[in-house]
Amino acid sequence: MNTLDTPVAALAGVTLRYGAVTALDRLDLAVRRGELLALLGPNGAGKSTSVAALLGLVRPQAGQVTLFGADPQRVEVRRRIGVMLQSAVLPATLTVAELLRLTASYYPDPRPLDESAALAGLTDLLKRPYGKLSGGQQRRVQFGLALCGRPELLFLDEPTVGMDIDARERLWATMRTVVAQGCAVVLTTHYLEEAEALAQRVVVIDRGRVLTEGSVDDLRARVALTRIRCISDLDETAIAGWNGVAGASREGDRLIVTTAAAEPVVRRLLDADSALSELEVRRAGLAEAFSALTRTDTATQEAA
Ligand SMILES: Nc1ncnc2c1ncn2[C@@H]1O[C@H](COP(=O)(O)OP(=O)(O)OP(=O)(O)O)[C@@H](O)[C@H]1O
């Protein structure tokens, strides 16, 4: 049944409530073979619950959950995944090497210990007891344990929280390596630059529903704003009324104009002010797109 088009993991119409709280509200989500999918959303949006549902750790009241086309609690599908959740309790007295060896023993075709250690940046820590490591080092061990079974699908729930910049960049490089080897990754993160740097596809969740999805470029394009910044005496109130201008304001001596149509607005600005200087034009980043998208959703909800 696992053809190339079958998602490796899917939620279909999943509703999951914790008492009175609806964490997932008829949520549809499909993870494709070999892709890095970033799940974004504000606090409490339902990202971790989506991951927990895909892993079979929580059972929804309605809808279907599949991992490799089967029930996520089946041991044969669990052997094809690797997991790094937000919190992990591991035996403090075991060394890193012992933890890696023990975890690898649950998998049919694990990576050699040295390979897992190198991928997760653990080569110098192998003899150290887990309980004596720093928080960031413990996160690296958890990453190594998620990788050591040579999974086809890796769940990483906010993996770089607590890591320094070097460790974060190494983990990004490793994510790219495993994706290049064909492993799909579901990554939840609050760091938009992380999604921007790594994800082939982004799903934005808000209040247990999919708000929008697409590539990083799609999301940027959906908001499609460009920010023009320059030194000019032109009146921002008048510019705010120009065709195609989404907003105009001042930051000190700088005029800031946001628009979905950069070229005609830049031309008009240059025509209107021959003294205009220090012109900068830049595309909105994922962070701006994300905040615009979630703001629009909140406004729509409040108006309803
Ligand atoms: N075990 C639980 N019992 C009761 N409510 C829960 C439980 N776990 C999550 N919730 C609630 O379900 C909703 C979704 O939570 P979830 O942890 O999935 O969000 P999230 O998007 O991962 O948030 P964050 O970015 O803060 O990690 C929230 O309202 C949360 O308070």
The ligand as an SDF file (V2000), in Angstrom:
LIG
                    3D

 31 33  0  0  0  0  0  0  0  0999 V2000
   -2.5320   17.1860   28.4010 N   0  0  0  0  0  0  0  0  0  0  0  0
   -3.3090   18.2530   28.2040 C   0  0  0  0  0  0  0  0  0  0  0  0
   -4.3760   18.4820   28.9830 N   0  0  0  0  0  0  0  0  0  0  0  0
   -5.1800   19.5500   28.7810 C   0  0  0  0  0  0  0  0  0  0  0  0
   -4.9980   20.4610   27.7890 N   0  0  0  0  0  0  0  0  0  0  0  0
   -3.9480   20.2850   26.9840 C   0  0  0  0  0  0  0  0  0  0  0  0
   -3.0430   19.1860   27.1490 C   0  0  0  0  0  0  0  0  0  0  0  0
   -2.0860   19.2860   26.1920 N   0  0  0  0  0  0  0  0  0  0  0  0
   -2.3740   20.3870   25.4570 C   0  0  0  0  0  0  0  0  0  0  0  0
   -3.4900   20.9860   25.9360 N   0  0  0  0  0  0  0  0  0  0  0  0
   -4.1430   22.1870   25.3710 C   0  0  0  0  0  0  0  0  0  0  0  0
   -4.3840   21.9210   23.9960 O   0  0  0  0  0  0  0  0  0  0  0  0
   -4.1140   23.0760   23.1950 C   0  0  0  0  0  0  0  0  0  0  0  0
   -3.0420   22.7470   22.1540 C   0  0  0  0  0  0  0  0  0  0  0  0
   -1.8150   22.5420   22.8290 O   0  0  0  0  0  0  0  0  0  0  0  0
   -0.4590   22.1300   22.0920 P   0  0  0  0  0  0  0  0  0  0  0  0
    0.5350   21.8120   23.1650 O   0  0  0  0  0  0  0  0  0  0  0  0
   -0.7340   21.0910   21.0880 O   0  0  0  0  0  0  0  0  0  0  0  0
   -0.0830   23.4920   21.3590 O   0  0  0  0  0  0  0  0  0  0  0  0
    1.3000   23.9040   20.6500 P   0  0  0  0  0  0  0  0  0  0  0  0
    0.9130   24.4990   19.3500 O   0  0  0  0  0  0  0  0  0  0  0  0
    2.2520   22.7740   20.6390 O   0  0  0  0  0  0  0  0  0  0  0  0
    1.7910   25.0420   21.6360 O   0  0  0  0  0  0  0  0  0  0  0  0
    3.2770   25.5410   22.0350 P   0  0  0  0  0  0  0  0  0  0  0  0
    3.7580   26.3170   20.8470 O   0  0  0  0  0  0  0  0  0  0  0  0
    3.0110   26.4390   23.1880 O   0  0  0  0  0  0  0  0  0  0  0  0
    4.1180   24.3450   22.3530 O   0  0  0  0  0  0  0  0  0  0  0  0
   -3.7210   24.1620   24.1760 C   0  0  0  0  0  0  0  0  0  0  0  0
   -4.8780   24.9230   24.4800 O   0  0  0  0  0  0  0  0  0  0  0  0
   -3.2370   23.4010   25.3920 C   0  0  0  0  0  0  0  0  0  0  0  0
   -3.4300   24.1600   26.5700 O   0  0  0  0  0  0  0  0  0  0  0  0
  1  2  1  0
  2  3  1  0
  2  7  2  0
  3  4  2  0
  4  5  1  0
  5  6  2  0
  6  7  1  0
  6 10  1  0
  7  8  1  0
  8  9  2  0
  9 10  1  0
 10 11  1  0
 11 12  1  0
 11 30  1  0
 12 13  1  0
 13 14  1  0
 13 28  1  0
 14 15  1  0
 15 16  1  0
 16 17  2  0
 16 18  1  0
 16 19  1  0
 19 20  1  0
 20 21  2  0
 20 22  1  0
 20 23  1  0
 23 24  1  0
 24 25  2  0
 24 26  1  0
 24 27  1  0
 28 29  1  0
 28 30  1  0
 30 31  1  0
M  END
$$$$
